[in-house]
Amino acid sequence: MNGAESVLRTLAASGVDVCFANPGTSEMHLVAAMDRVPEVRGVLTLFEGVASAAADGYARMAGKPAATLLHLGPGFGNAFANVHNAYKGRTPMVNLVGDHAILHRPLGAPLTSDVEAIAGPASHWLRSARDAREAATLAAEAVAAARRGGVATLVLPADAGWDESLGAAEPARQAPAPQVPDEAVETVANALRSGKAAILLGGVTTGTRGLTAAARIAAGTGAAVFHDTFTPRLARGGARPRARLLPYLTELAVDALKEFEQLIVVGTRPPVGFFAYPGKPSLLWSPETNVTVLATPEEDALGALEAVADLVGGEPAPVEPLPRPELPTGGALDLDTLTAAVAAFLPDDAVVVDEAVTASALFQDRTAAAGEHDYLFLTGGAIGWGLPAATGAAIGAPGRPVWNLEADGSAMYTIQALWTQAREELDVTTIIVANRSYAILEFEFSRVGAEGDGTAARALMDIGRPELDFAALARAQGVPGRRVDDVPGLIDALQEAVGEPGPHLIEALV
């Protein structure tokens, strides 16, 4: 058994059964080994940034890591933006990155690079195999590191793939997340009793279990419950407990938190502005607010939150489902009618992947009235995540419809994901919000204090010349695509997408 096969068999034994791949010459022995290890499903992507975001979306829904297979330092460089998003969201991911054979590295071949230096800033765990004998052991350690919550990157020189190995390694022991001390739990309970309090949830605490514990705390103490602006996965809709979104805009977030004497942070970090702005604070809480971190993302945040609920919680009132927006009956297509129609049609048990950028807030508000669903947010801010994340989410949650709410500018970063959706016959409905601009940049232009008439600057935010045709781009990759510019056309397209399995793309001109 060569090193490549030993790595794949170790991944399979450790519970990693999907690999999103864009391989090259150095990884060919890993590619060949997939025929001998059918337990690992290889999914081809046409760009490394698709592979990394697909692994992110998969892990968020499957609750376990996928692998990526990337070609040398430049391949990881192409994947970096979406590995960064996974890194910020602490998504479990195992990157297998090929490298030149050990003796070939010093010769200065064209693709020679410092793979570890490229991968390090977006990896929670990083190792390079010295030879085929240790490759499998490191693969087991990589999976264990990823399962703790984070990105694990294993660099595999080509000869570590083709040389003889010692065989597959046993799965590595996964240590449980560190427990929050009882004293910290008691401190938070006292803080909740002592004044007007808010709880900020993030990470693993925004699932049903965490929201339920937070609702108990709110019932017993009157605390307000917020969730991170960009949390990895939020359980919402129907009669599920609700948390308030911490606004993206600095001034709105500051206003939302200003009245609280206590801010309890669970499973995330104290909130800061997405960017710095002239004359605006970077810290989003009031200077008079006492901030207490109950549990960091690395700790057992769910256990700590439930322990606090046991001390101060009450019995929350049943949550009444919100009335769904009425379906628009006709007329022009704009953000109001688009978001209302999406909320009206969103299937129960759907997975929503949101990279609608400037349209996100309205989509989030409207879809809150839909049936129970999971909502995936862009955790790291690097755009080009939505299309491939939806691709991975569909593989990670088979049988569940995936709806991708996508800005037109962001979609062009990783449009190749549509090809993988067609190839794998995935039930993904992509809704492109086509406003012909990088609208978020237009919005931010004045907020940062940029001056001038903006003529040349705005040309760098206009993507309407020449006009993009997303419906045609979808059809060219095997995905049925429709362009709509009025409400009846949108409703007809949504009905078609709901009624037919497989991928669809709707380009909504707004």
Residue pairs with C-beta under 8 A, 6 or more apart in sequence:
1 9
1 164
1 165
1 167
1 168
2 29
2 33
2 132
2 161
2 162
2 163
2 164
2 165
3 29
3 129
3 131
3 132
3 133
3 135
3 136
3 156
3 160
3 161
3 162
3 163
3 164
3 165
4 29
4 30
4 32
4 33
4 135
4 156
4 161
4 162
5 33
5 36
5 37
5 165
6 132
6 135
6 136
6 139
6 165
6 166
6 167
6 168
6 169
7 30
7 33
7 96
7 135
7 136
7 139
7 154
7 156
7 161
8 30
8 33
8 34
8 36
8 37
8 40
9 37
9 136
9 167
9 168
10 136
10 139
10 140
10 143
10 168
10 169
10 171
11 17
11 19
11 40
11 67
11 94
11 139
11 143
12 37
12 39
12 40
13 140
13 168
13 169
13 170
13 171
14 139
14 140
14 143
14 144
14 171
14 172
15 64
15 143
15 171
16 40
16 64
16 65
16 66
16 67
16 94
16 143
17 39
17 40
17 41
18 40
18 41
18 43
18 55
18 58
18 62
18 66
18 67
18 395
18 396
19 34
19 40
19 41
19 42
19 43
19 66
19 67
19 68
19 69
19 96
20 43
20 45
20 50
20 51
20 52
20 54
20 55
20 58
20 66
20 67
20 68
20 69
20 392
21 27
21 31
21 42
21 43
21 44
21 45
21 51
21 68
21 69
22 44
22 45
22 46
22 47
22 48
22 50
22 51
22 69
22 70
22 71
22 75
22 78
23 30
23 31
23 69
23 70
23 71
23 98
24 71
24 72
24 75
24 98
25 71
25 158
26 71
26 72
26 98
26 99
26 100
26 101
26 157
26 158
26 161
27 69
27 70
27 71
27 96
27 98
27 156
27 158
27 161
28 161
29 158
29 161
29 162
30 69
30 96
30 98
30 156
30 161
31 42
31 69
34 40
34 42
40 67
42 69
43 54
43 395
43 420
43 424
44 420
44 423
45 51
45 54
45 388
45 391
45 416
45 417
45 420
46 416
46 419
46 420
47 78
47 414
47 416
48 68
48 70
48 71
48 75
48 76
48 78
48 79
49 78
49 79
49 81
49 82
49 384
49 388
49 413
49 414
50 387
50 388
50 391
50 414
50 416
50 417
50 420
51 68
51 69
51 70
51 79
51 388
52 68
52 70
52 79
52 80
52 81
52 82
52 83
52 86
52 93
52 95
52 388
53 82
53 85
53 86
53 384
53 385
53 386
53 387
53 388
53 389
53 391
53 392
53 414
53 417
54 66
54 388
54 389
54 391
54 392
54 395
54 417
54 420
55 65
55 66
55 67
55 68
55 86
55 91
55 93
55 392
56 82
56 85
56 86
56 89
56 91
56 93
56 385
56 389
56 392
57 353
57 376
57 388
57 389
57 390
57 391
57 392
57 393
57 394
57 396
58 66
58 392
58 393
58 395
58 396
59 65
59 66
59 86
59 91
59 92
59 93
59 392
59 396
60 89
60 91
60 232
60 233
60 376
60 389
60 393
60 396
61 233
61 351
61 374
61 376
61 392
61 393
61 396
61 397
61 400
62 395
62 396
62 397
64 92
64 147
65 92
65 93
65 94
65 143
65 146
65 147
65 152
66 93
66 94
66 392
66 396
67 93
67 94
67 95
67 96
68 79
68 93
68 94
68 95
68 96
69 96
69 98
70 76
70 78
70 79
70 95
70 96
70 97
70 98
71 97
71 98
72 97
72 98
72 99
72 100
72 111
72 113
72 115
73 97
73 99
73 111
73 113
73 114
73 115
73 118
73 119
74 111
74 113
75 97
75 98
76 83
76 95
76 97
76 115
76 118
76 119
76 153
77 118
79 95
80 118
80 122
81 382
81 383
81 384
81 385
81 413
82 382
82 384
82 385
82 388
82 389
82 414
83 93
83 95
83 119
83 122
83 123
83 151
84 121
84 122
84 380
84 382
85 91
85 378
85 379
85 380
85 381
85 382
85 385
86 93
86 122
86 151
86 379
86 380
87 122
87 123
87 124
87 150
87 151
87 380
88 379
88 380
88 381
89 203
89 230
89 232
89 379
89 380
90 124
90 149
90 150
90 203
90 232
90 297
91 150
91 151
91 232
91 379
92 146
92 147
92 148
92 149
92 150
92 151
92 152
93 146
93 150
93 151
93 152
94 139
94 142
94 143
94 146
94 152
94 153
94 154
95 119
95 123
95 151
95 152
95 153
95 154
96 139
96 154
96 156
97 115
97 119
97 153
97 154
97 155
97 156
98 155
98 156
98 157
98 158
98 161
99 105
99 115
99 128
99 155
99 156
99 157
99 158
100 109
100 111
100 112
100 157
100 158
101 157
101 158
101 159
102 130
102 131
102 157
102 159
103 159
104 158
105 112
105 157
115 128
115 155
116 126
116 128
116 155
119 126
119 153
119 155
120 126
122 151
123 151
123 152
123 153
124 145
124 149
124 150
124 151
124 152
125 141
125 142
125 145
125 146
125 150
125 151
125 152
125 153
126 152
126 153
126 155
127 138
127 141
127 142
127 153
127 154
127 155
128 154
128 155
128 157
129 135
129 138
129 154
129 155
129 156
129 157
129 160
130 160
131 159
131 160
131 163
132 159
132 160
132 161
132 162
132 163
132 164
132 165
132 166
133 165
133 166
135 154
135 156
135 160
135 161
135 165
136 165
136 166
136 167
136 168
136 169
137 169
138 154
139 154
139 169
140 169
140 170
140 171
140 172
141 152
141 172
142 152
142 153
142 154
143 152
143 171
143 172
144 171
144 172
144 173
144 174
144 175
145 152
146 152
147 174
148 174
148 175
148 177
148 298
149 177
149 203
149 204
149 297
149 298
176 300
177 298
177 299
177 300
177 301
178 298
178 299
178 300
179 299
179 300
179 303
179 304
180 294
180 295
180 299
180 300
180 301
180 303
180 304
180 307
182 307
184 294
184 295
184 304
185 294
185 304
185 307
185 308
185 311
186 311
187 292
188 264
188 292
188 294
188 304
188 308
189 308
189 311
189 312
191 197
191 262
191 264
191 290
191 292
192 217
192 221
192 223
192 262
192 264
192 308
192 312
193 221
193 312
194 261
194 262
195 261
195 262
196 222
196 259
196 260
196 261
196 262
197 221
197 222
197 223
197 224
197 260
197 261
197 262
197 263
197 264
198 223
198 224
198 225
198 226
198 257
198 260
198 262
198 263
198 264
199 214
199 217
199 218
199 223
199 224
199 225
199 226
199 263
199 264
199 266
200 226
200 227
200 228
200 246
200 263
200 264
200 265
200 266
200 268
200 270
200 271
201 210
201 211
201 214
201 225
201 226
201 227
201 228
201 231
201 243
201 266
201 267
201 268
201 305
202 227
202 228
202 231
202 265
202 266
202 267
202 268
202 269
202 297
203 228
203 231
203 232
203 267
203 268
203 297
203 301
204 210
204 267
204 301
204 302
205 211
205 213
205 214
205 266
205 267
205 268
205 301
205 302
205 305
206 227
206 228
206 231
206 232
206 233
206 234
206 235
206 243
206 267
207 233
207 234
207 235
208 235
208 240
208 241
209 302
209 306
210 266
210 267
210 301
210 302
210 305
211 225
211 235
211 240
211 241
211 242
211 243
212 241
213 302
213 305
213 306
213 308
213 309
213 313
214 225
214 241
214 243
214 266
214 305
214 309
215 225
215 241
215 316
216 309
216 313
216 314
216 315
216 316
217 223
217 225
217 305
217 308
217 309
217 312
217 313
218 224
218 225
218 316
219 313
219 314
219 315
219 316
219 317
220 309
220 312
220 313
220 314
221 312
221 313
221 314
223 264
224 244
224 260
225 241
225 242
225 243
225 244
226 243
226 244
226 245
226 246
226 256
226 257
227 234
227 243
227 244
227 245
227 246
228 246
228 268
228 271
228 377
229 245
229 246
229 247
229 248
229 253
229 271
229 274
229 377
230 377
230 378
230 379
230 380
230 381
231 268
231 377
231 379
232 376
232 377
232 379
233 374
233 375
233 376
233 377
234 243
234 374
234 375
234 376
234 377
235 372
235 374
236 242
236 367
236 368
236 372
236 373
236 374
236 375
237 321
237 367
237 368
237 369
237 370
237 371
237 372
237 373
238 321
238 348
238 370
238 371
238 372
239 318
239 319
239 320
239 321
239 372
240 319
240 372
241 316
241 319
242 319
242 368
244 256
245 364
246 253
246 256
246 257
246 271
246 284
247 253
247 256
248 274
248 361
250 273
250 274
250 277
250 280
250 281
250 284
251 280
253 271
253 273
253 284
254 280
254 281
254 284
254 285
254 286
257 263
257 271
257 284
257 285
257 286
257 289
258 285
258 286
260 285
260 286
260 289
261 288
261 289
261 290
262 289
262 290
262 292
263 270
263 285
263 289
263 290
263 291
263 292
264 292
264 294
265 271
265 291
265 292
265 293
265 294
266 293
266 294
266 295
266 301
266 304
266 305
267 295
267 296
267 297
267 301
267 302
267 305
268 297
269 293
269 296
269 297
270 283
270 285
270 291
270 293
271 283
271 284
271 285
272 282
272 283
272 284
273 280
273 281
273 282
273 283
273 284
274 381
275 444
275 448
276 282
277 447
277 448
277 449
278 448
278 449
285 291
294 301
294 304
294 305
294 308
295 301
295 304
295 305
321 369
321 371
322 368
322 369
323 369
324 343
324 344
324 369
324 370
325 339
325 340
325 343
325 344
325 366
325 369
326 340
326 344
327 340
327 341
327 344
327 345
327 491
328 337
328 340
328 341
328 487
328 491
329 487
330 486
330 487
330 488
331 337
331 486
331 487
332 486
332 487
333 484
333 485
333 486
333 487
333 489
333 490
333 508
333 509
333 510
334 510
335 359
335 362
335 433
335 510
336 362
337 487
337 490
338 359
338 431
338 433
338 490
338 508
338 510
339 359
339 362
339 363
339 365
339 366
339 367
340 366
341 487
341 490
341 491
341 494
342 363
342 366
342 367
342 403
342 405
342 431
342 494
343 363
343 366
343 367
343 369
343 370
345 494
345 495
345 498
346 352
346 367
346 370
346 371
346 373
346 403
347 371
347 401
347 403
347 498
348 370
348 371
348 372
348 373
349 371
349 372
349 373
349 400
349 401
350 370
350 371
350 373
350 374
350 400
350 401
350 402
350 403
351 373
351 374
351 376
351 390
351 393
351 394
351 397
351 400
351 401
351 402
351 403
352 367
352 373
352 374
352 375
352 376
352 402
352 403
352 404
352 405
353 376
353 386
353 389
353 390
353 393
353 402
353 403
353 404
353 405
354 360
354 363
354 364
354 375
354 376
354 377
354 378
354 386
354 405
355 378
355 383
355 385
355 386
355 387
355 389
355 404
355 405
355 406
355 407
355 410
356 363
356 405
356 406
356 407
356 433
357 383
357 407
357 409
357 410
357 439
357 440
358 407
358 435
358 439
358 440
358 443
359 405
359 407
359 433
360 405
363 405
364 375
367 373
367 375
376 389
376 393
378 385
378 386
383 407
383 409
383 410
383 413
384 410
384 412
384 413
384 414
385 410
385 414
386 404
386 405
386 406
386 407
386 410
386 411
387 404
387 406
387 411
387 414
387 415
387 417
387 418
387 430
388 414
388 417
388 420
389 404
390 402
390 403
390 404
390 417
390 421
390 428
390 430
391 417
391 420
391 421
391 424
391 426
391 428
393 402
394 400
394 402
394 421
394 424
394 426
394 427
394 428
395 424
395 426
400 427
401 427
401 429
401 498
402 426
402 427
402 428
402 429
403 428
403 429
403 431
404 428
404 429
404 430
404 431
405 431
405 433
406 430
406 431
406 432
406 433
407 432
407 433
407 435
407 439
407 440
408 432
408 433
408 434
408 435
408 436
408 463
408 468
408 470
409 437
409 438
409 439
409 463
411 430
411 432
411 470
412 463
412 468
415 473
415 477
416 477
418 430
418 473
418 474
418 477
418 478
418 479
418 503
418 505
419 477
419 478
420 426
421 428
421 479
421 503
422 477
422 478
422 479
422 503
423 478
425 501
425 502
425 503
426 502
426 503
427 501
427 502
427 503
428 503
428 504
429 497
429 498
429 503
429 504
429 505
429 506
430 474
430 479
430 503
430 504
430 505
430 506
431 505
431 506
431 508
432 470
432 505
432 506
432 507
432 508
433 508
433 510
434 468
434 470
434 507
434 508
434 509
434 510
435 510
436 462
436 463
436 464
436 467
436 468
437 461
437 462
437 463
437 464
438 460
438 461
438 462
438 463
439 461
441 460
441 461
442 458
442 461
445 454
445 457
445 458
445 461
450 457
469 483
469 507
470 481
470 483
470 505
470 507
471 481
471 482
471 483
471 505
471 507
472 481
473 481
474 480
474 481
474 505
474 507
475 481
479 503
479 504
479 505
480 496
480 500
480 502
480 503
480 504
480 505
481 504
481 505
481 506
481 507
482 489
482 493
482 496
482 504
482 505
482 506
482 507
483 507
483 509
484 490
484 492
484 493
484 506
484 507
484 508
484 509
485 508
485 509
490 506
490 508
493 504
493 506
494 506
496 504
497 504
497 506
